[in-house]
Amino acid sequence: MRISELARRSDVTVHALRHYERLGLLQPARTASGYRDYPESMRREVVFIAMSRRIGFSLHAIGELLPSYRAGRLSIATMTDALEERVVALDGQIAELQALRAQVLEHASWLRAQERRQHSVIKVPKPWPKPAAQKEQR
């Protein structure tokens, strides 16, 4: 099948398919006229890549799993381990984002306090200058 059909049937963009090919994840055959020719079996691989990307696996990590997937040797235990590692990474990202959120709220609170302090300062007007005659009497 041609690239546009594979993109449509696997719900990815043509651009993504070309990118996967450049990275060596996909290796379609070429017709005599130079068009990419994807076998039906490659649709399954593209869906695997797309699903893995959606849950945050890097293309490098997917590339490491793909040969076993193609050969039908990707075990449930291997995938479960990879998914559990992904959860640990997500937990780390969540913790970093929560710490960043706390920092942002702290900065906002500090700025509000600065604003309140500026508005609450009572500005006492300077006394009027005394006339020259009064200054001399002292």
N, CA, C and O atoms as CSV, one atom per row, in Angstrom:
chain,resi,resn,atom,element,x,y,z
A,1,MET,N,N,0.845,-1.180,0.000
A,1,MET,CA,C,0.000,0.000,0.000
A,1,MET,C,C,0.884,1.234,0.000
A,1,MET,O,O,2.031,1.176,0.443
A,2,ARG,N,N,0.377,2.315,-0.477
A,2,ARG,CA,C,1.111,3.582,-0.540
A,2,ARG,C,C,1.097,4.270,0.820
A,2,ARG,O,O,0.329,3.906,1.710
A,3,ILE,N,N,1.951,5.254,0.959
A,3,ILE,CA,C,2.117,5.943,2.236
A,3,ILE,C,C,0.839,6.635,2.690
A,3,ILE,O,O,0.518,6.618,3.878
A,4,SER,N,N,0.109,7.242,1.764
A,4,SER,CA,C,-1.115,7.952,2.152
A,4,SER,C,C,-2.170,6.983,2.678
A,4,SER,O,O,-2.903,7.311,3.612
A,5,GLU,N,N,-2.250,5.812,2.096
A,5,GLU,CA,C,-3.220,4.816,2.560
A,5,GLU,C,C,-2.824,4.286,3.939
A,5,GLU,O,O,-3.673,4.124,4.816
A,6,LEU,N,N,-1.546,4.020,4.122
A,6,LEU,CA,C,-1.078,3.555,5.432
A,6,LEU,C,C,-1.332,4.616,6.495
A,6,LEU,O,O,-1.746,4.294,7.608
A,7,ALA,N,N,-1.088,5.862,6.161
A,7,ALA,CA,C,-1.333,6.950,7.110
A,7,ALA,C,C,-2.811,6.985,7.495
A,7,ALA,O,O,-3.145,7.099,8.674
A,8,ARG,N,N,-3.670,6.891,6.529
A,8,ARG,CA,C,-5.111,6.930,6.785
A,8,ARG,C,C,-5.549,5.729,7.622
A,8,ARG,O,O,-6.311,5.883,8.577
A,9,ARG,N,N,-5.076,4.550,7.273
A,9,ARG,CA,C,-5.515,3.322,7.946
A,9,ARG,C,C,-4.916,3.152,9.334
A,9,ARG,O,O,-5.463,2.415,10.154
A,10,SER,N,N,-3.809,3.818,9.608
A,10,SER,CA,C,-3.194,3.675,10.934
A,10,SER,C,C,-3.360,4.936,11.778
A,10,SER,O,O,-2.886,4.989,12.913
A,11,ASP,N,N,-4.024,5.943,11.237
A,11,ASP,CA,C,-4.332,7.188,11.945
A,11,ASP,C,C,-3.073,7.954,12.378
A,11,ASP,O,O,-2.990,8.465,13.495
A,12,VAL,N,N,-2.104,8.017,11.470
A,12,VAL,CA,C,-0.916,8.848,11.671
A,12,VAL,C,C,-0.741,9.701,10.421
A,12,VAL,O,O,-1.389,9.471,9.399
A,13,THR,N,N,0.138,10.681,10.518
A,13,THR,CA,C,0.352,11.543,9.357
A,13,THR,C,C,1.411,10.953,8.432
A,13,THR,O,O,2.238,10.140,8.844
A,14,VAL,N,N,1.365,11.373,7.198
A,14,VAL,CA,C,2.392,10.985,6.231
A,14,VAL,C,C,3.753,11.491,6.719
A,14,VAL,O,O,4.771,10.812,6.584
A,15,HIS,N,N,3.743,12.688,7.282
A,15,HIS,CA,C,4.986,13.260,7.822
A,15,HIS,C,C,5.582,12.343,8.891
A,15,HIS,O,O,6.790,12.109,8.899
A,16,ALA,N,N,4.746,11.825,9.791
A,16,ALA,CA,C,5.225,10.926,10.850
A,16,ALA,C,C,5.809,9.655,10.241
A,16,ALA,O,O,6.854,9.182,10.690
A,17,LEU,N,N,5.159,9.103,9.239
A,17,LEU,CA,C,5.678,7.892,8.597
A,17,LEU,C,C,7.044,8.126,7.968
A,17,LEU,O,O,7.942,7.293,8.083
A,18,ARG,N,N,7.192,9.266,7.304
A,18,ARG,CA,C,8.504,9.588,6.711
A,18,ARG,C,C,9.560,9.761,7.798
A,18,ARG,O,O,10.711,9.360,7.630
A,19,HIS,N,N,9.151,10.364,8.914
A,19,HIS,CA,C,10.073,10.548,10.040
A,19,HIS,C,C,10.499,9.187,10.602
A,19,HIS,O,O,11.683,8.968,10.858
A,20,TYR,N,N,9.554,8.286,10.794
A,20,TYR,CA,C,9.876,6.951,11.298
A,20,TYR,C,C,10.818,6.233,10.339
A,20,TYR,O,O,11.713,5.503,10.766
A,21,GLU,N,N,10.615,6.442,9.059
A,21,GLU,CA,C,11.497,5.818,8.064
A,21,GLU,C,C,12.908,6.398,8.160
A,21,GLU,O,O,13.890,5.656,8.125
A,22,ARG,N,N,13.009,7.724,8.281
A,22,ARG,CA,C,14.338,8.357,8.405
A,22,ARG,C,C,15.100,7.829,9.622
A,22,ARG,O,O,16.323,7.699,9.589
A,23,LEU,N,N,14.363,7.528,10.696
A,23,LEU,CA,C,14.992,7.023,11.918
A,23,LEU,C,C,15.284,5.528,11.851
A,23,LEU,O,O,15.921,4.981,12.751
A,24,GLY,N,N,14.824,4.867,10.795
A,24,GLY,CA,C,15.069,3.438,10.641
A,24,GLY,C,C,14.031,2.553,11.310
A,24,GLY,O,O,14.202,1.335,11.369
A,25,LEU,N,N,12.957,3.149,11.814
A,25,LEU,CA,C,11.913,2.345,12.447
A,25,LEU,C,C,11.085,1.589,11.421
A,25,LEU,O,O,10.623,0.479,11.684
A,26,LEU,N,N,10.899,2.182,10.267
A,26,LEU,CA,C,10.160,1.555,9.170
A,26,LEU,C,C,11.081,1.452,7.962
A,26,LEU,O,O,11.876,2.351,7.688
A,27,GLN,N,N,10.959,0.341,7.247
A,27,GLN,CA,C,11.770,0.153,6.048
A,27,GLN,C,C,10.899,-0.402,4.930
A,27,GLN,O,O,10.905,-1.603,4.659
A,28,PRO,N,N,10.151,0.490,4.285
A,28,PRO,CA,C,9.262,0.018,3.219
A,28,PRO,C,C,10.062,-0.358,1.971
A,28,PRO,O,O,11.168,0.130,1.735
A,29,ALA,N,N,9.469,-1.223,1.205
A,29,ALA,CA,C,10.050,-1.550,-0.104
A,29,ALA,C,C,9.753,-0.379,-1.037
A,29,ALA,O,O,8.925,0.481,-0.735
A,30,ARG,N,N,10.437,-0.363,-2.165
A,30,ARG,CA,C,10.190,0.679,-3.169
A,30,ARG,C,C,9.739,0.016,-4.461
A,30,ARG,O,O,10.227,-1.046,-4.848
A,31,THR,N,N,8.797,0.673,-5.110
A,31,THR,CA,C,8.351,0.182,-6.420
A,31,THR,C,C,9.395,0.576,-7.461
A,31,THR,O,O,10.329,1.321,-7.163
A,32,ALA,N,N,9.234,0.084,-8.650
A,32,ALA,CA,C,10.165,0.415,-9.741
A,32,ALA,C,C,10.179,1.919,-10.007
A,32,ALA,O,O,11.190,2.472,-10.440
A,33,SER,N,N,9.052,2.571,-9.744
A,33,SER,CA,C,8.978,4.013,-9.977
A,33,SER,C,C,9.405,4.822,-8.736
A,33,SER,O,O,9.340,6.052,-8.748
A,34,GLY,N,N,9.837,4.143,-7.684
A,34,GLY,CA,C,10.367,4.834,-6.522
A,34,GLY,C,C,9.380,5.103,-5.400
A,34,GLY,O,O,9.756,5.662,-4.370
A,35,TYR,N,N,8.125,4.714,-5.581
A,35,TYR,CA,C,7.141,4.927,-4.521
A,35,TYR,C,C,7.376,3.946,-3.373
A,35,TYR,O,O,7.818,2.817,-3.580
A,36,ARG,N,N,7.071,4.402,-2.161
A,36,ARG,CA,C,7.139,3.506,-1.012
A,36,ARG,C,C,6.004,2.494,-1.137
A,36,ARG,O,O,4.886,2.833,-1.524
A,37,ASP,N,N,6.316,1.251,-0.801
A,37,ASP,CA,C,5.316,0.190,-0.857
A,37,ASP,C,C,5.313,-0.518,0.497
A,37,ASP,O,O,6.221,-1.281,0.825
A,38,TYR,N,N,4.270,-0.242,1.267
A,38,TYR,CA,C,4.165,-0.798,2.616
A,38,TYR,C,C,3.324,-2.066,2.597
A,38,TYR,O,O,2.218,-2.063,2.057
A,39,PRO,N,N,3.832,-3.149,3.178
A,39,PRO,CA,C,3.002,-4.350,3.275
A,39,PRO,C,C,1.939,-4.155,4.360
A,39,PRO,O,O,2.094,-3.302,5.234
A,40,GLU,N,N,0.888,-4.924,4.305
A,40,GLU,CA,C,-0.196,-4.844,5.302
A,40,GLU,C,C,0.346,-5.045,6.711
A,40,GLU,O,O,-0.153,-4.423,7.649
A,41,SER,N,N,1.345,-5.888,6.883
A,41,SER,CA,C,1.895,-6.172,8.214
A,41,SER,C,C,2.510,-4.921,8.858
A,41,SER,O,O,2.597,-4.828,10.082
A,42,MET,N,N,2.931,-3.972,8.034
A,42,MET,CA,C,3.557,-2.763,8.576
A,42,MET,C,C,2.524,-1.859,9.257
A,42,MET,O,O,2.889,-1.039,10.100
A,43,ARG,N,N,1.270,-1.994,8.912
A,43,ARG,CA,C,0.224,-1.212,9.581
A,43,ARG,C,C,0.221,-1.517,11.075
A,43,ARG,O,O,0.078,-0.613,11.898
A,44,ARG,N,N,0.379,-2.778,11.420
A,44,ARG,CA,C,0.425,-3.197,12.822
A,44,ARG,C,C,1.611,-2.541,13.543
A,44,ARG,O,O,1.482,-2.115,14.690
A,45,GLU,N,N,2.752,-2.462,12.877
A,45,GLU,CA,C,3.937,-1.827,13.465
A,45,GLU,C,C,3.714,-0.332,13.674
A,45,GLU,O,O,4.094,0.226,14.703
A,46,VAL,N,N,3.095,0.303,12.689
A,46,VAL,CA,C,2.832,1.741,12.791
A,46,VAL,C,C,1.870,2.015,13.944
A,46,VAL,O,O,2.048,2.987,14.678
A,47,VAL,N,N,0.866,1.181,14.110
A,47,VAL,CA,C,-0.073,1.346,15.224
A,47,VAL,C,C,0.668,1.167,16.548
A,47,VAL,O,O,0.422,1.911,17.498
A,48,PHE,N,N,1.572,0.189,16.621
A,48,PHE,CA,C,2.382,-0.024,17.832
A,48,PHE,C,C,3.224,1.216,18.142
A,48,PHE,O,O,3.298,1.652,19.291
A,49,ILE,N,N,3.851,1.773,17.119
A,49,ILE,CA,C,4.675,2.981,17.297
A,49,ILE,C,C,3.801,4.143,17.769
A,49,ILE,O,O,4.149,4.838,18.724
A,50,ALA,N,N,2.675,4.348,17.104
A,50,ALA,CA,C,1.795,5.472,17.435
A,50,ALA,C,C,1.238,5.344,18.853
A,50,ALA,O,O,1.192,6.328,19.591
A,51,MET,N,N,0.820,4.150,19.231
A,51,MET,CA,C,0.291,3.953,20.588
A,51,MET,C,C,1.384,4.182,21.628
A,51,MET,O,O,1.134,4.779,22.675
A,52,SER,N,N,2.577,3.713,21.345
A,52,SER,CA,C,3.701,3.898,22.269
A,52,SER,C,C,4.048,5.372,22.415
A,52,SER,O,O,4.357,5.830,23.515
A,53,ARG,N,N,4.000,6.114,21.322
A,53,ARG,CA,C,4.265,7.560,21.373
A,53,ARG,C,C,3.204,8.273,22.208
A,53,ARG,O,O,3.523,9.168,22.991
A,54,ARG,N,N,1.937,7.874,22.039
A,54,ARG,CA,C,0.849,8.527,22.772
A,54,ARG,C,C,1.017,8.414,24.281
A,54,ARG,O,O,0.597,9.308,25.015
A,55,ILE,N,N,1.622,7.332,24.753
A,55,ILE,CA,C,1.814,7.192,26.198
A,55,ILE,C,C,3.199,7.650,26.629
A,55,ILE,O,O,3.611,7.435,27.769
A,56,GLY,N,N,3.912,8.284,25.703
A,56,GLY,CA,C,5.126,8.988,26.070
A,56,GLY,C,C,6.437,8.261,25.887
A,56,GLY,O,O,7.470,8.753,26.340
A,57,PHE,N,N,6.438,7.109,25.241
A,57,PHE,CA,C,7.708,6.450,24.984
A,57,PHE,C,C,8.486,7.239,23.935
A,57,PHE,O,O,7.904,7.767,22.988
A,58,SER,N,N,9.780,7.313,24.106
A,58,SER,CA,C,10.616,7.990,23.111
A,58,SER,C,C,10.739,7.093,21.882
A,58,SER,O,O,10.541,5.881,21.962
A,59,LEU,N,N,11.063,7.695,20.763
A,59,LEU,CA,C,11.256,6.904,19.544
A,59,LEU,C,C,12.449,5.964,19.701
A,59,LEU,O,O,12.464,4.875,19.127
A,60,HIS,N,N,13.440,6.381,20.471
A,60,HIS,CA,C,14.592,5.512,20.738
A,60,HIS,C,C,14.147,4.254,21.494
A,60,HIS,O,O,14.526,3.139,21.135
A,61,ALA,N,N,13.340,4.446,22.540
A,61,ALA,CA,C,12.854,3.296,23.320
A,61,ALA,C,C,11.983,2.387,22.457
A,61,ALA,O,O,12.064,1.163,22.558
A,62,ILE,N,N,11.159,2.983,21.618
A,62,ILE,CA,C,10.309,2.189,20.721
A,62,ILE,C,C,11.178,1.383,19.764
A,62,ILE,O,O,10.903,0.215,19.486
A,63,GLY,N,N,12.238,2.029,19.262
A,63,GLY,CA,C,13.154,1.352,18.354
A,63,GLY,C,C,13.825,0.140,18.981
A,63,GLY,O,O,14.151,-0.825,18.290
A,64,GLU,N,N,14.030,0.194,20.287
A,64,GLU,CA,C,14.627,-0.959,20.975
A,64,GLU,C,C,13.635,-2.115,21.108
A,64,GLU,O,O,14.036,-3.278,21.098
A,65,LEU,N,N,12.354,-1.805,21.230
A,65,LEU,CA,C,11.326,-2.840,21.385
A,65,LEU,C,C,10.830,-3.394,20.049
A,65,LEU,O,O,10.353,-4.526,19.978
A,66,LEU,N,N,10.944,-2.604,19.017
A,66,LEU,CA,C,10.347,-2.946,17.722
A,66,LEU,C,C,10.839,-4.271,17.120
A,66,LEU,O,O,10.010,-5.024,16.608
A,67,PRO,N,N,12.136,-4.597,17.153
A,67,PRO,CA,C,12.553,-5.889,16.574
A,67,PRO,C,C,11.869,-7.091,17.245
A,67,PRO,O,O,11.460,-8.036,16.571
A,68,SER,N,N,11.753,-7.045,18.561
A,68,SER,CA,C,11.068,-8.133,19.268
A,68,SER,C,C,9.589,-8.155,18.909
A,68,SER,O,O,8.993,-9.223,18.770
A,69,TYR,N,N,8.999,-6.972,18.759
A,69,TYR,CA,C,7.590,-6.885,18.387
A,69,TYR,C,C,7.366,-7.493,17.002
A,69,TYR,O,O,6.432,-8.265,16.789
A,70,ARG,N,N,8.241,-7.129,16.075
A,70,ARG,CA,C,8.118,-7.658,14.704
A,70,ARG,C,C,8.223,-9.174,14.675
A,70,ARG,O,O,7.503,-9.850,13.941
A,71,ALA,N,N,9.144,-9.698,15.498
A,71,ALA,CA,C,9.394,-11.137,15.501
A,71,ALA,C,C,8.365,-11.902,16.332
A,71,ALA,O,O,8.382,-13.132,16.363
A,72,GLY,N,N,7.471,-11.176,17.003
A,72,GLY,CA,C,6.475,-11.839,17.831
A,72,GLY,C,C,7.033,-12.345,19.149
A,72,GLY,O,O,6.436,-13.205,19.796
A,73,ARG,N,N,8.194,-11.804,19.547
A,73,ARG,CA,C,8.842,-12.244,20.784
A,73,ARG,C,C,8.765,-11.206,21.899
A,73,ARG,O,O,9.396,-11.380,22.941
A,74,LEU,N,N,8.023,-10.156,21.704
A,74,LEU,CA,C,7.891,-9.131,22.737
A,74,LEU,C,C,6.915,-9.663,23.783
A,74,LEU,O,O,5.705,-9.729,23.564
A,75,SER,N,N,7.481,-10.037,24.917
A,75,SER,CA,C,6.667,-10.688,25.939
A,75,SER,C,C,5.849,-9.674,26.727
A,75,SER,O,O,6.153,-8.481,26.761
A,76,ILE,N,N,4.816,-10.185,27.350
A,76,ILE,CA,C,3.992,-9.341,28.215
A,76,ILE,C,C,4.844,-8.823,29.367
A,76,ILE,O,O,4.696,-7.673,29.779
A,77,ALA,N,N,5.730,-9.657,29.885
A,77,ALA,CA,C,6.594,-9.238,30.994
A,77,ALA,C,C,7.495,-8.074,30.574
A,77,ALA,O,O,7.687,-7.135,31.346
A,78,THR,N,N,8.039,-8.125,29.382
A,78,THR,CA,C,8.896,-7.040,28.887
A,78,THR,C,C,8.097,-5.755,28.739
A,78,THR,O,O,8.550,-4.684,29.144
A,79,MET,N,N,6.912,-5.863,28.161
A,79,MET,CA,C,6.069,-4.671,27.992
A,79,MET,C,C,5.613,-4.126,29.340
A,79,MET,O,O,5.580,-2.912,29.542
A,80,THR,N,N,5.260,-5.023,30.268
A,80,THR,CA,C,4.845,-4.580,31.600
A,80,THR,C,C,5.985,-3.843,32.288
A,80,THR,O,O,5.771,-2.799,32.904
A,81,ASP,N,N,7.202,-4.384,32.185
A,81,ASP,CA,C,8.371,-3.714,32.773
A,81,ASP,C,C,8.567,-2.337,32.161
A,81,ASP,O,O,8.819,-1.367,32.875
A,82,ALA,N,N,8.452,-2.250,30.840
A,82,ALA,CA,C,8.624,-0.959,30.155
A,82,ALA,C,C,7.539,0.024,30.595
A,82,ALA,O,O,7.820,1.204,30.805
A,83,LEU,N,N,6.321,-0.450,30.732
A,83,LEU,CA,C,5.222,0.420,31.167
A,83,LEU,C,C,5.422,0.880,32.611
A,83,LEU,O,O,5.141,2.032,32.940
A,84,GLU,N,N,5.900,-0.001,33.461
A,84,GLU,CA,C,6.156,0.381,34.855
A,84,GLU,C,C,7.282,1.407,34.943
A,84,GLU,O,O,7.222,2.325,35.761
A,85,GLU,N,N,8.305,1.258,34.108
A,85,GLU,CA,C,9.375,2.263,34.050
A,85,GLU,C,C,8.818,3.603,33.593
A,85,GLU,O,O,9.234,4.654,34.081
A,86,ARG,N,N,7.881,3.565,32.660
A,86,ARG,CA,C,7.248,4.797,32.166
A,86,ARG,C,C,6.463,5.474,33.288
A,86,ARG,O,O,6.471,6.700,33.403
A,87,VAL,N,N,5.785,4.675,34.115
A,87,VAL,CA,C,5.032,5.231,35.236
A,87,VAL,C,C,5.983,5.917,36.217
A,87,VAL,O,O,5.676,6.995,36.726
A,88,VAL,N,N,7.136,5.297,36.485
A,88,VAL,CA,C,8.130,5.906,37.381
A,88,VAL,C,C,8.606,7.243,36.801
A,88,VAL,O,O,8.743,8.228,37.526
A,89,ALA,N,N,8.854,7.265,35.505
A,89,ALA,CA,C,9.280,8.517,34.857
A,89,ALA,C,C,8.175,9.570,34.941
A,89,ALA,O,O,8.457,10.740,35.199
A,90,LEU,N,N,6.937,9.171,34.728
A,90,LEU,CA,C,5.813,10.108,34.828
A,90,LEU,C,C,5.674,10.643,36.248
A,90,LEU,O,O,5.422,11.832,36.444
A,91,ASP,N,N,5.838,9.770,37.238
A,91,ASP,CA,C,5.771,10.215,38.632
A,91,ASP,C,C,6.849,11.262,38.917
A,91,ASP,O,O,6.602,12.233,39.632
A,92,GLY,N,N,8.038,11.062,38.358
A,92,GLY,CA,C,9.110,12.054,38.513
A,92,GLY,C,C,8.746,13.380,37.870
A,92,GLY,O,O,8.986,14.440,38.448
A,93,GLN,N,N,8.167,13.325,36.673
A,93,GLN,CA,C,7.754,14.549,35.995
A,93,GLN,C,C,6.649,15.256,36.769
A,93,GLN,O,O,6.640,16.482,36.874
A,94,ILE,N,N,5.721,14.478,37.308
A,94,ILE,CA,C,4.638,15.067,38.092
A,94,ILE,C,C,5.204,15.767,39.323
A,94,ILE,O,O,4.787,16.878,39.651
A,95,ALA,N,N,6.151,15.125,40.007
A,95,ALA,CA,C,6.765,15.732,41.195
A,95,ALA,C,C,7.488,17.026,40.828
A,95,ALA,O,O,7.397,18.015,41.555
A,96,GLU,N,N,8.206,17.023,39.702
A,96,GLU,CA,C,8.892,18.236,39.252
A,96,GLU,C,C,7.890,19.354,38.950
A,96,GLU,O,O,8.110,20.508,39.315
A,97,LEU,N,N,6.805,19.006,38.291
A,97,LEU,CA,C,5.791,20.004,37.964
A,97,LEU,C,C,5.097,20.530,39.221
A,97,LEU,O,O,4.780,21.717,39.296
A,98,GLN,N,N,4.858,19.668,40.203
A,98,GLN,CA,C,4.243,20.130,41.448
A,98,GLN,C,C,5.180,21.074,42.197
A,98,GLN,O,O,4.735,22.064,42.778
A,99,ALA,N,N,6.485,20.766,42.183
A,99,ALA,CA,C,7.462,21.657,42.830
A,99,ALA,C,C,7.508,22.995,42.099
A,99,ALA,O,O,7.572,24.046,42.736
A,100,LEU,N,N,7.475,22.963,40.784
A,100,LEU,CA,C,7.466,24.188,39.989
A,100,LEU,C,C,6.201,24.991,40.266
A,100,LEU,O,O,6.251,26.215,40.387
A,101,ARG,N,N,5.074,24.306,40.366
A,101,ARG,CA,C,3.802,24.971,40.675
A,101,ARG,C,C,3.880,25.670,42.025
A,101,ARG,O,O,3.433,26.809,42.166
A,102,ALA,N,N,4.446,24.991,43.015
A,102,ALA,CA,C,4.581,25.592,44.348
A,102,ALA,C,C,5.460,26.837,44.287
A,102,ALA,O,O,5.177,27.835,44.950
A,103,GLN,N,N,6.524,26.778,43.491
A,103,GLN,CA,C,7.404,27.941,43.331
A,103,GLN,C,C,6.669,29.111,42.688
A,103,GLN,O,O,6.807,30.254,43.125
A,104,VAL,N,N,5.901,28.828,41.668
A,104,VAL,CA,C,5.154,29.885,40.978
A,104,VAL,C,C,4.156,30.529,41.942
A,104,VAL,O,O,4.028,31.752,41.981
A,105,LEU,N,N,3.453,29.707,42.715
A,105,LEU,CA,C,2.510,30.254,43.690
A,105,LEU,C,C,3.220,31.078,44.756
A,105,LEU,O,O,2.701,32.103,45.199
A,106,GLU,N,N,4.401,30.636,45.167
A,106,GLU,CA,C,5.187,31.387,46.151
A,106,GLU,C,C,5.590,32.753,45.590
A,106,GLU,O,O,5.518,33.759,46.295
A,107,HIS,N,N,6.010,32.789,44.335
A,107,HIS,CA,C,6.374,34.065,43.700
A,107,HIS,C,C,5.159,34.986,43.587
A,107,HIS,O,O,5.257,36.187,43.840
A,108,ALA,N,N,4.029,34.422,43.212
A,108,ALA,CA,C,2.812,35.231,43.092
A,108,ALA,C,C,2.426,35.802,44.455
A,108,ALA,O,O,2.025,36.962,44.553
A,109,SER,N,N,2.546,35.001,45.490
A,109,SER,CA,C,2.227,35.458,46.839
A,109,SER,C,C,3.169,36.579,47.270
A,109,SER,O,O,2.744,37.571,47.862
A,110,TRP,N,N,4.444,36.408,46.967
A,110,TRP,CA,C,5.435,37.437,47.315
A,110,TRP,C,C,5.110,38.747,46.598
A,110,TRP,O,O,5.168,39.818,47.202
A,111,LEU,N,N,4.773,38.662,45.324
A,111,LEU,CA,C,4.437,39.865,44.561
A,111,LEU,C,C,3.182,40.543,45.110
A,111,LEU,O,O,3.124,41.771,45.187
A,112,ARG,N,N,2.178,39.749,45.491
A,112,ARG,CA,C,0.976,40.345,46.082
A,112,ARG,C,C,1.314,41.074,47.385
A,112,ARG,O,O,0.789,42.155,47.653
A,113,ALA,N,N,2.196,40.473,48.192
A,113,ALA,CA,C,2.609,41.111,49.446
A,113,ALA,C,C,3.329,42.428,49.161
A,113,ALA,O,O,3.136,43.413,49.874
A,114,GLN,N,N,4.157,42.443,48.120
A,114,GLN,CA,C,4.855,43.676,47.749
A,114,GLN,C,C,3.854,44.752,47.344
A,114,GLN,O,O,4.000,45.919,47.707
A,115,GLU,N,N,2.850,44.349,46.597
A,115,GLU,CA,C,1.834,45.297,46.140
A,115,GLU,C,C,1.049,45.850,47.330
A,115,GLU,O,O,0.795,47.052,47.400
A,116,ARG,N,N,0.665,44.975,48.267
A,116,ARG,CA,C,-0.073,45.428,49.454
A,116,ARG,C,C,0.784,46.382,50.278
A,116,ARG,O,O,0.282,47.383,50.790
A,117,ARG,N,N,2.059,46.082,50.407
A,117,ARG,CA,C,2.963,46.933,51.172
A,117,ARG,C,C,3.065,48.313,50.542
A,117,ARG,O,O,3.083,49.320,51.250
A,118,GLN,N,N,3.132,48.367,49.217
A,118,GLN,CA,C,3.225,49.661,48.533
A,118,GLN,C,C,1.961,50.479,48.721
A,118,GLN,O,O,2.024,51.699,48.879
A,119,HIS,N,N,0.816,49.817,48.705
A,119,HIS,CA,C,-0.453,50.542,48.853
A,119,HIS,C,C,-0.737,50.930,50.298
A,119,HIS,O,O,-1.475,51.884,50.548
A,120,SER,N,N,-0.168,50.212,51.239
A,120,SER,CA,C,-0.484,50.498,52.635
A,120,SER,C,C,0.443,51.546,53.252
A,120,SER,O,O,0.177,52.043,54.346
A,121,VAL,N,N,1.503,51.873,52.569
A,121,VAL,CA,C,2.415,52.888,53.097
A,121,VAL,C,C,1.715,54.240,53.029
A,121,VAL,O,O,1.303,54.693,51.961
A,122,ILE,N,N,1.592,54.863,54.177
A,122,ILE,CA,C,0.958,56.188,54.225
A,122,ILE,C,C,2.037,57.200,53.918
A,122,ILE,O,O,3.051,57.287,54.611
A,123,LYS,N,N,1.811,57.930,52.911
A,123,LYS,CA,C,2.789,58.926,52.509
A,123,LYS,C,C,2.443,60.244,53.194
A,123,LYS,O,O,1.442,60.890,52.886
A,124,VAL,N,N,3.303,60.616,54.128
A,124,VAL,CA,C,3.115,61.887,54.839
A,124,VAL,C,C,3.703,62.975,53.965
A,124,VAL,O,O,4.860,62.895,53.552
A,125,PRO,N,N,2.896,64.002,53.681
A,125,PRO,CA,C,3.428,65.070,52.831
A,125,PRO,C,C,4.527,65.832,53.564
A,125,PRO,O,O,4.487,66.007,54.782
A,126,LYS,N,N,5.472,66.261,52.813
A,126,LYS,CA,C,6.549,67.058,53.388
A,126,LYS,C,C,5.960,68.373,53.889
A,126,LYS,O,O,5.028,68.909,53.287
A,127,PRO,N,N,6.499,68.891,54.984
A,127,PRO,CA,C,5.970,70.178,55.462
A,127,PRO,C,C,6.269,71.279,54.457
A,127,PRO,O,O,7.233,71.227,53.692
A,128,TRP,N,N,5.396,72.275,54.498
A,128,TRP,CA,C,5.603,73.410,53.615
A,128,TRP,C,C,6.875,74.121,54.037
A,128,TRP,O,O,7.179,74.203,55.227
A,129,PRO,N,N,7.600,74.622,53.092
A,129,PRO,CA,C,8.797,75.390,53.478
A,129,PRO,C,C,8.391,76.638,54.244
A,129,PRO,O,O,7.423,77.319,53.905
A,130,LYS,N,N,9.147,76.906,55.268
A,130,LYS,CA,C,8.858,78.105,56.069
A,130,LYS,C,C,9.322,79.339,55.308
A,130,LYS,O,O,10.320,79.304,54.588
A,131,PRO,N,N,8.586,80.425,55.478
A,131,PRO,CA,C,9.026,81.672,54.836
A,131,PRO,C,C,10.393,82.087,55.375
A,131,PRO,O,O,10.754,81.757,56.504
A,132,ALA,N,N,11.113,82.783,54.588
A,132,ALA,CA,C,12.467,83.217,54.947
A,132,ALA,C,C,12.483,83.993,56.248
A,132,ALA,O,O,13.440,83.866,57.012
A,133,ALA,N,N,11.472,84.787,56.531
A,133,ALA,CA,C,11.428,85.613,57.750
A,133,ALA,C,C,11.381,84.708,58.978
A,133,ALA,O,O,12.014,85.030,59.983
A,134,GLN,N,N,10.661,83.597,58.938
A,134,GLN,CA,C,10.555,82.697,60.090
A,134,GLN,C,C,11.878,81.988,60.322
A,134,GLN,O,O,12.249,81.729,61.467
A,135,LYS,N,N,12.589,81.673,59.257
A,135,LYS,CA,C,13.872,80.979,59.408
A,135,LYS,C,C,14.866,81.858,60.143
A,135,LYS,O,O,15.678,81.360,60.923
A,136,GLU,N,N,14.811,83.152,59.904
A,136,GLU,CA,C,15.777,84.068,60.508
A,136,GLU,C,C,15.487,84.273,62.000
A,136,GLU,O,O,16.406,84.584,62.758
A,137,GLN,N,N,14.244,84.107,62.436
A,137,GLN,CA,C,13.888,84.353,63.830
A,137,GLN,C,C,14.461,83.260,64.728
A,137,GLN,O,O,14.597,83.510,65.926
A,138,ARG,N,N,14.779,82.162,64.279
A,138,ARG,CA,C,15.288,81.100,65.111
A,138,ARG,C,C,16.620,81.388,65.599
A,138,ARG,O,O,17.199,80.580,66.325
